[in-house]
Amino acid sequence: MASHNGAKYLQEQLDSFLYQTRQPDELVVSDDCSSDATLEILEDFRQKAPFDVRIYRNKVNLGYIDNFEKVLSLCKGDIIFLSDQDDVWFCEKVKTMAAMMTKHPEIFVLQADMVLADEDMNPSSYSQLGNILALGQSQNSFVTGCGTVLRKEWLDIALPINSDLVAHDSWLHRLAIPLGVRALHVEKLQYYRRHGDNASNWLASRPARMTELDALLSHGFGDASKGWSNELERVKATLIRIKERTDNLDAMGLGDSKAKAISVLTHHLNSLNDRIQVVTLSRLKRFPRVLEMWMRGSYGHFAGWKSAVKDILRP
């Protein structure tokens, strides 16, 4: 757990650890210079918890990404659950996800679905995964740190995190997805509290009904070149890291997966470059280029035909 001024909701999250049918072996917390009662709540919990609770206090504020990197590096267990400070886990979460990781040693990163709730923890009828699919996005878009579980050895691949480019949870999954070692657990295993101070305000996280129209209105038909350029840098960083960790991946039995991932990521880079270039053309000249990109499978990395149509129609 990475904490920072979380006193308002922290106790409910901590209590949900106590209610687990399979309690954690340890809770490791890195506090990022909290100025409220967060540390007092954590210390009180440490005194009464039936498992080891280790609390680390940062001397300077690291920010949530670097703070998560720090706390991940301090965990001792073979299976690590990421936790925010403001949610509530269902009592079967640890048991269910630990069992799935044990049953499937080929999975290194696991993501569970979550019920979206308001700040008072009133649950909605919507889930994070449900909203993502309703927006027309793929399951690969489902990345949320507080629902993530990973094997400790995955940190040999993922750390350090380039916090200038990508968030900690996105980085963990970005590396795992092209390697084929990320899986989803579609059962809802926690409440995901949404309030005004969340670090992430992703459209799919809103506790409300989502449609593909919402996605269109959110992204529109405007110039997306900056977003594509940023994504290009993130994909480059992912590709570089996988190449850098060749020996680790081979030792983990992922040599064949590594080669496939490099191929997929290279194609993704080329597709991003294609989109950046095609929108510089006049609409009349775009159509044959977009058709050519479609035939090469470039839009398979995006929203398929919808992305192709948008590229033709953009100003």
BALO-722530 format. One record per residue (C-alpha): residue number from 0; z, y, x. Coordinates in steps of 0.001 Angstrom, whole numbers, plus 524288, in hexadecimal, padded with zeros to 5 digits. Layout:
+------+-------+-------+-------+
! resi !    c3 !    c2 !    c1 !
+------+-------+-------+-------+
!  NUM !     Z !     Y !     X !
...
+------+-------+-------+-------+
end
This chain:
+------+-------+-------+-------+
! resi !    c3 !    c2 !    c1 !
+------+-------+-------+-------+
!    0 ! 80000 ! 80000 ! 80000 !
!    1 ! 7FCA2 ! 80DA1 ! 80488 !
!    2 ! 805C2 ! 81794 ! 7FE6B !
!    3 ! 805D3 ! 82659 ! 7FD86 !
!    4 ! 80DDB ! 82E46 ! 7F3D4 !
!    5 ! 80D3A ! 82317 ! 7EA1D !
!    6 ! 81AD0 ! 82425 ! 7E42F !
!    7 ! 815CC ! 82694 ! 7D670 !
!    8 ! 80FD9 ! 81909 ! 7D4A9 !
!    9 ! 81456 ! 8111D ! 7E06B !
!   10 ! 81FCA ! 80A0D ! 7DA37 !
!   11 ! 81744 ! 8037A ! 7CFF3 !
!   12 ! 80E33 ! 7FE1E ! 7DA5D !
!   13 ! 8197A ! 7F924 ! 7E293 !
!   14 ! 81FD1 ! 7F2AB ! 7D6CE !
!   15 ! 81329 ! 7EB8A ! 7D3DC !
!   16 ! 81454 ! 7E504 ! 7E13B !
!   17 ! 82197 ! 7DFA5 ! 7DD39 !
!   18 ! 81BEE ! 7D9F6 ! 7D0B7 !
!   19 ! 81182 ! 7D207 ! 7D7D7 !
!   20 ! 811D0 ! 7C372 ! 7D500 !
!   21 ! 80E77 ! 7C1CB ! 7E363 !
!   22 ! 81547 ! 7CCCC ! 7EA67 !
!   23 ! 80F9E ! 7D2A8 ! 7F6D9 !
!   24 ! 814FB ! 7CE5B ! 80401 !
!   25 ! 815B6 ! 7DC6E ! 80886 !
!   26 ! 81326 ! 7EA49 ! 8041C !
!   27 ! 80E53 ! 7F340 ! 80ED8 !
!   28 ! 80E2E ! 801C3 ! 80BC9 !
!   29 ! 808F9 ! 80CF4 ! 813F6 !
!   30 ! 80DB6 ! 819E8 ! 80E9C !
!   31 ! 80559 ! 825BF ! 811A3 !
!   32 ! 80F7E ! 83097 ! 812D9 !
!   33 ! 81473 ! 8306D ! 804D7 !
!   34 ! 81C85 ! 83C3B ! 800F8 !
!   35 ! 82160 ! 8370A ! 7F3D8 !
!   36 ! 82A5F ! 82B7C ! 7F0D7 !
!   37 ! 82070 ! 82123 ! 7F503 !
!   38 ! 8280A ! 81CBD ! 8010B !
!   39 ! 834DE ! 81C01 ! 7F98C !
!   40 ! 82E77 ! 8136A ! 7EF2A !
!   41 ! 8289A ! 80AB0 ! 7F9A5 !
!   42 ! 8356D ! 80970 ! 800F2 !
!   43 ! 83CB2 ! 805F6 ! 7F477 !
!   44 ! 83273 ! 7FBAD ! 7F18F !
!   45 ! 8339E ! 7F636 ! 7FF53 !
!   46 ! 84220 ! 7F41B ! 7FD2A !
!   47 ! 84052 ! 7EBE7 ! 7F0E4 !
!   48 ! 8333E ! 7E509 ! 7F2EE !
!   49 ! 8340C ! 7D644 ! 7F52D !
!   50 ! 82936 ! 7D72C ! 7FF65 !
!   51 ! 82775 ! 7DEBF ! 80C00 !
!   52 ! 82458 ! 7ED32 ! 80A1F !
!   53 ! 82018 ! 7F4F7 ! 8160D !
!   54 ! 81E97 ! 803A6 ! 814D1 !
!   55 ! 817A0 ! 80BDB ! 81F10 !
!   56 ! 817DD ! 81AAA ! 81F01 !
!   57 ! 80C9F ! 82265 ! 824CD !
!   58 ! 8106F ! 82DBA ! 82D82 !
!   59 ! 80424 ! 8351A ! 82999 !
!   60 ! 7FBDE ! 83432 ! 81D64 !
!   61 ! 7F0C4 ! 82A7B ! 81F7F !
!   62 ! 7E9E4 ! 82B52 ! 81263 !
!   63 ! 7E8AC ! 81FB9 ! 80957 !
!   64 ! 7DD90 ! 818CD ! 81081 !
!   65 ! 7E3DE ! 818D9 ! 81DF0 !
!   66 ! 7F109 ! 815E5 ! 817C4 !
!   67 ! 7EB69 ! 809AE ! 81173 !
!   68 ! 7E565 ! 805CB ! 81E70 !
!   69 ! 7F2B2 ! 80708 ! 824D5 !
!   70 ! 7F9EC ! 7FF15 ! 81AA2 !
!   71 ! 7EF94 ! 7F46C ! 81AA4 !
!   72 ! 7F162 ! 7F2E0 ! 82942 !
!   73 ! 8000F ! 7F11B ! 82757 !
!   74 ! 7FF32 ! 7E5D5 ! 81DAB !
!   75 ! 8032C ! 7D84D ! 8227D !
!   76 ! 7FEA6 ! 7CF9A ! 8175F !
!   77 ! 7F218 ! 7C7A1 ! 8173E !
!   78 ! 7EE3F ! 7CD5B ! 80A00 !
!   79 ! 7EFD0 ! 7DBFE ! 807EE !
!   80 ! 7F06B ! 7E2F0 ! 7FABF !
!   81 ! 7ED45 ! 7F167 ! 7FAA8 !
!   82 ! 7F5CF ! 7F964 ! 7F19F !
!   83 ! 7F59F ! 80750 ! 7ECD4 !
!   84 ! 80269 ! 80DF0 ! 7E93F !
!   85 ! 7FFB5 ! 810B4 ! 7DAFA !
!   86 ! 7FAB2 ! 8045E ! 7D43E !
!   87 ! 80145 ! 7F87C ! 7CE20 !
!   88 ! 7FDD0 ! 7EA7C ! 7D18B !
!   89 ! 7FDDB ! 7DF96 ! 7C783 !
!   90 ! 807C7 ! 7D4FE ! 7CAB7 !
!   91 ! 7FD5E ! 7CAD2 ! 7CE44 !
!   92 ! 7F59A ! 7D36E ! 7D7AA !
!   93 ! 7FAD4 ! 7CEA4 ! 7E4BC !
!   94 ! 7FB21 ! 7C062 ! 7E08C !
!   95 ! 7ED6B ! 7C0C0 ! 7DACA !
!   96 ! 7E695 ! 7C7BB ! 7E5F2 !
!   97 ! 7EDD4 ! 7C086 ! 7F0B9 !
!   98 ! 7E9F6 ! 7B3AA ! 7EA50 !
!   99 ! 7DBB3 ! 7B7C4 ! 7E9CD !
!  100 ! 7DBCC ! 7BB96 ! 7F822 !
!  101 ! 7E210 ! 7AE94 ! 7FBA4 !
!  102 ! 7D842 ! 7A6EC ! 7F395 !
!  103 ! 7CC93 ! 7AE3B ! 7F938 !
!  104 ! 7CDF8 ! 7AFE4 ! 807FA !
!  105 ! 7C036 ! 7B57E ! 80862 !
!  106 ! 7C50D ! 7C1C5 ! 8016F !
!  107 ! 7CA62 ! 7CC56 ! 80A62 !
!  108 ! 7CB24 ! 7D7B8 ! 800C0 !
!  109 ! 7CE81 ! 7D629 ! 7F25B !
!  110 ! 7CE2A ! 7E05F ! 7E785 !
!  111 ! 7D4FF ! 7DEF7 ! 7DA58 !
!  112 ! 7D1F4 ! 7E60E ! 7CDB7 !
!  113 ! 7DBA9 ! 7EFE4 ! 7C831 !
!  114 ! 7DF31 ! 7F58C ! 7BAFC !
!  115 ! 7DD68 ! 8044A ! 7BB05 !
!  116 ! 7E95C ! 80BBA ! 7B63C !
!  117 ! 7ED66 ! 819DA ! 7B494 !
!  118 ! 7F817 ! 82095 ! 7BC69 !
!  119 ! 802A1 ! 81B76 ! 7B328 !
!  120 ! 7FD73 ! 80DA3 ! 7B54D !
!  121 ! 7F7F1 ! 80C9A ! 7A79A !
!  122 ! 7ED37 ! 8026E ! 7A969 !
!  123 ! 7DF6A ! 804E1 ! 7A4BA !
!  124 ! 7D637 ! 7FA41 ! 79FF5 !
!  125 ! 7CDB3 ! 7FC4F ! 7AC02 !
!  126 ! 7CDF4 ! 7F671 ! 7B986 !
!  127 ! 7C8BA ! 7FB35 ! 7C682 !
!  128 ! 7BE95 ! 7F062 ! 7C7A1 !
!  129 ! 7BAB7 ! 7F1EE ! 7B961 !
!  130 ! 7B81E ! 8006A ! 7BB51 !
!  131 ! 7B038 ! 7FE09 ! 7C7A7 !
!  132 ! 7A757 ! 7F46E ! 7C0AA !
!  133 ! 7A656 ! 7FD68 ! 7B4CA !
!  134 ! 7A195 ! 80849 ! 7BDD0 !
!  135 ! 7967F ! 7FF73 ! 7C221 !
!  136 ! 79BEA ! 7FD14 ! 7CFAA !
!  137 ! 79CD0 ! 7F002 ! 7D69B !
!  138 ! 7A91E ! 7E852 ! 7D982 !
!  139 ! 7A7AD ! 7EC62 ! 7E7B7 !
!  140 ! 7AB77 ! 7FA14 ! 7E35C !
!  141 ! 7B8DD ! 7F513 ! 7DF68 !
!  142 ! 7C18A ! 7F936 ! 7EAA3 !
!  143 ! 7CF73 ! 7FDB1 ! 7E820 !
!  144 ! 7D9DE ! 7FCC2 ! 7F28E !
!  145 ! 7E574 ! 7FA11 ! 7E9AA !
!  146 ! 7DEA6 ! 7EDE9 ! 7E476 !
!  147 ! 7DAA7 ! 7E8D6 ! 7F1DA !
!  148 ! 7DFC0 ! 7DCFC ! 7F92C !
!  149 ! 7DB2A ! 7D918 ! 806C2 !
!  150 ! 7DDE8 ! 7CF82 ! 8119D !
!  151 ! 7E4EF ! 7D53C ! 81D48 !
!  152 ! 7DA2E ! 7D078 ! 82667 !
!  153 ! 7D0BF ! 7D96B ! 81F1C !
!  154 ! 7D799 ! 7E4C1 ! 825B9 !
!  155 ! 7D1AE ! 7E025 ! 83297 !
!  156 ! 7C495 ! 7E3C1 ! 82C7C !
!  157 ! 7C86B ! 7EFCE ! 824AE !
!  158 ! 7D1A8 ! 7F75D ! 82D84 !
!  159 ! 7D0AB ! 80207 ! 831B9 !
!  160 ! 7CB6E ! 80901 ! 825B2 !
!  161 ! 7C270 ! 814A8 ! 8276F !
!  162 ! 7C9BF ! 81D80 ! 81E07 !
!  163 ! 7BFC1 ! 82860 ! 81FC9 !
!  164 ! 7B57E ! 81FF7 ! 81916 !
!  165 ! 7BC0D ! 816CE ! 80F97 !
!  166 ! 7C8B8 ! 813C1 ! 80867 !
!  167 ! 7D0EC ! 80825 ! 80CB6 !
!  168 ! 7CE3F ! 7FFBE ! 800B7 !
!  169 ! 7BFB4 ! 80279 ! 800AE !
!  170 ! 7BEFA ! 7FED9 ! 80F1F !
!  171 ! 7C5ED ! 7F1CD ! 80D1E !
!  172 ! 7BC5E ! 7EE14 ! 8026A !
!  173 ! 7B036 ! 7F3F8 ! 808BA !
!  174 ! 7B1B5 ! 7EAC5 ! 8141F !
!  175 ! 7B4B1 ! 7DEF2 ! 80BA9 !
!  176 ! 7AA01 ! 7E02D ! 80160 !
!  177 ! 79DDF ! 7DE9E ! 80A10 !
!  178 ! 7A4AE ! 7D381 ! 8112E !
!  179 ! 7A6E3 ! 7CC92 ! 8043B !
!  180 ! 7B5A6 ! 7CB77 ! 805F4 !
!  181 ! 7B9DD ! 7D4AC ! 7FAFC !
!  182 ! 7BCE5 ! 7CF4A ! 7ED6D !
!  183 ! 7C158 ! 7D495 ! 7E04C !
!  184 ! 7CC5B ! 7CF71 ! 7D7EA !
!  185 ! 7C85A ! 7D3C2 ! 7CA58 !
!  186 ! 7D5D6 ! 7D1BF ! 7C471 !
!  187 ! 7DD33 ! 7DE75 ! 7C263 !
!  188 ! 7E95E ! 7DDEA ! 7CAC8 !
!  189 ! 7EF33 ! 7EB8E ! 7CA5A !
!  190 ! 7EF88 ! 7F8C7 ! 7C3CC !
!  191 ! 7E7FC ! 80353 ! 7CB01 !
!  192 ! 7EEDF ! 8102A ! 7C808 !
!  193 ! 7E614 ! 81C12 ! 7C70A !
!  194 ! 7EC25 ! 8298A ! 7C833 !
!  195 ! 7E90F ! 836DF ! 7CDC9 !
!  196 ! 7ED56 ! 83395 ! 7DBA7 !
!  197 ! 7E572 ! 8272D ! 7DE23 !
!  198 ! 7DEC6 ! 826E8 ! 7EB70 !
!  199 ! 7D286 ! 821C5 ! 7E4B6 !
!  200 ! 7CC72 ! 82791 ! 7D874 !
!  201 ! 7C0FE ! 81E46 ! 7D71C !
!  202 ! 7BA2E ! 81EA2 ! 7C9E8 !
!  203 ! 7BC25 ! 80FF6 ! 7C7ED !
!  204 ! 7CADD ! 811A2 ! 7C943 !
!  205 ! 7CC5D ! 819E2 ! 7BD18 !
!  206 ! 7D3A4 ! 812AF ! 7B22F !
!  207 ! 7C897 ! 814F7 ! 7A890 !
!  208 ! 7BC01 ! 80EA9 ! 7A3F7 !
!  209 ! 7B0D9 ! 8101F ! 7ADBB !
!  210 ! 7A228 ! 80ED5 ! 7ABC5 !
!  211 ! 79618 ! 80FED ! 7B44D !
!  212 ! 7940B ! 81D5D ! 7AE4D !
!  213 ! 7A0E6 ! 821A2 ! 7B486 !
!  214 ! 79BB6 ! 81D32 ! 7C1AF !
!  215 ! 78F07 ! 824B6 ! 7BF85 !
!  216 ! 7962C ! 83113 ! 7BB80 !
!  217 ! 79F34 ! 82FCF ! 7C735 !
!  218 ! 7948E ! 82E05 ! 7D168 !
!  219 ! 78927 ! 83492 ! 7CA8F !
!  220 ! 77B8F ! 8362B ! 7D03F !
!  221 ! 77F0D ! 84022 ! 7DAA5 !
!  222 ! 77D6A ! 83F7C ! 7E949 !
!  223 ! 78493 ! 8337F ! 7EE45 !
!  224 ! 78047 ! 8349D ! 7FC6E !
!  225 ! 78DBF ! 83889 ! 80163 !
!  226 ! 79402 ! 82CE1 ! 7FACB !
!  227 ! 789A7 ! 823C5 ! 80034 !
!  228 ! 78B71 ! 82966 ! 80DD7 !
!  229 ! 79A18 ! 82741 ! 80CFD !
!  230 ! 797E9 ! 8195F ! 80859 !
!  231 ! 78E51 ! 81765 ! 81372 !
!  232 ! 7991F ! 81A7B ! 81D2C !
!  233 ! 7A288 ! 8113E ! 81662 !
!  234 ! 798B7 ! 80621 ! 8168E !
!  235 ! 795E7 ! 808D3 ! 824E7 !
!  236 ! 7A466 ! 8081B ! 827E8 !
!  237 ! 7A576 ! 7FB2F ! 8208E !
!  238 ! 799F3 ! 7F589 ! 827FE !
!  239 ! 79F69 ! 7FA02 ! 83511 !
!  240 ! 7ACC6 ! 7F418 ! 83241 !
!  241 ! 7A71C ! 7E6E8 ! 82E6E !
!  242 ! 79F39 ! 7E6AA ! 83B01 !
!  243 ! 7AB34 ! 7EAC2 ! 842E0 !
!  244 ! 7B35B ! 7DFBD ! 83D1A !
!  245 ! 7A999 ! 7D4E7 ! 84001 !
!  246 ! 7B369 ! 7CC90 ! 84776 !
!  247 ! 7BDD0 ! 7CDFB ! 83CDD !
!  248 ! 7B439 ! 7CA70 ! 83220 !
!  249 ! 7AF55 ! 7BEB3 ! 839AD !
!  250 ! 7BD58 ! 7BA1F ! 83BAC !
!  251 ! 7BF97 ! 7BB80 ! 82D01 !
!  252 ! 7B3CB ! 7B2E6 ! 82A32 !
!  253 ! 7ABA6 ! 7BE4D ! 82550 !
!  254 ! 7A0A2 ! 7BDFA ! 82F38 !
!  255 ! 79615 ! 7BADD ! 82523 !
!  256 ! 79BD7 ! 7C4B9 ! 81B98 !
!  257 ! 79B99 ! 7CF06 ! 8264B !
!  258 ! 78CF6 ! 7CD7B ! 82858 !
!  259 ! 78A61 ! 7CEB0 ! 819B6 !
!  260 ! 79323 ! 7DA9B ! 818AE !
!  261 ! 78C14 ! 7E17E ! 823CB !
!  262 ! 77F25 ! 7DEF2 ! 81CF4 !
!  263 ! 7842A ! 7E408 ! 80FD5 !
!  264 ! 78A4E ! 7F031 ! 815B9 !
!  265 ! 77E25 ! 7F345 ! 81DA0 !
!  266 ! 775F7 ! 7F25E ! 81133 !
!  267 ! 77FC8 ! 7FB29 ! 80A55 !
!  268 ! 77E78 ! 8054F ! 81521 !
!  269 ! 76FBD ! 8050B ! 813F9 !
!  270 ! 770B0 ! 80672 ! 8053A !
!  271 ! 7798B ! 81255 ! 80667 !
!  272 ! 77027 ! 81892 ! 80FF9 !
!  273 ! 76505 ! 815C9 ! 80686 !
!  274 ! 76C0B ! 81CB0 ! 7FB5B !
!  275 ! 76F7A ! 8285C ! 803D5 !
!  276 ! 76130 ! 829B0 ! 807A5 !
!  277 ! 75ACB ! 82709 ! 7FA89 !
!  278 ! 76195 ! 83238 ! 7F36B !
!  279 ! 75BFA ! 83BDB ! 7FD40 !
!  280 ! 74E7C ! 838FE ! 7F79E !
!  281 ! 74870 ! 83F18 ! 7EB99 !
!  282 ! 74A3F ! 83722 ! 7DF28 !
!  283 ! 73BE2 ! 83389 ! 7DF1F !
!  284 ! 73CF4 ! 82D91 ! 7ECAF !
!  285 ! 749D9 ! 826EA ! 7E9EB !
!  286 ! 744ED ! 81CCC ! 7E054 !
!  287 ! 73D25 ! 81449 ! 7E9E6 !
!  288 ! 74817 ! 81533 ! 7F3F4 !
!  289 ! 7525F ! 81165 ! 7E9F3 !
!  290 ! 749CB ! 80608 ! 7E58E !
!  291 ! 7488F ! 801A3 ! 7F3B2 !
!  292 ! 75758 ! 80281 ! 7F55A !
!  293 ! 75923 ! 7FAB7 ! 7E8E0 !
!  294 ! 7504D ! 7EFEF ! 7EDDB !
!  295 ! 75832 ! 7EF56 ! 7FA85 !
!  296 ! 764CC ! 7EDB0 ! 7F2DE !
!  297 ! 76A4D ! 7FAC2 ! 7F74D !
!  298 ! 77019 ! 7FDE8 ! 7EA09 !
!  299 ! 777A7 ! 7F137 ! 7E9D4 !
!  300 ! 78224 ! 7F84C ! 7F193 !
!  301 ! 78382 ! 8026D ! 7E6CA !
!  302 ! 7820C ! 80225 ! 7D7F2 !
!  303 ! 774B3 ! 7FB97 ! 7D7B5 !
!  304 ! 76A4E ! 80198 ! 7CF03 !
!  305 ! 77388 ! 80C76 ! 7CABB !
!  306 ! 77493 ! 81175 ! 7D8B1 !
!  307 ! 765CA ! 8107D ! 7DA4A !
!  308 ! 76373 ! 81897 ! 7CE0B !
!  309 ! 76D69 ! 822BB ! 7D251 !
!  310 ! 766C3 ! 8241D ! 7DF89 !
!  311 ! 759DB ! 8270A ! 7D8CE !
!  312 ! 75FD5 ! 830FB ! 7CF80 !
!  313 ! 76907 ! 83840 ! 7D8BB !
!  314 ! 765A7 ! 846A6 ! 7DB24 !
+------+-------+-------+-------+
end
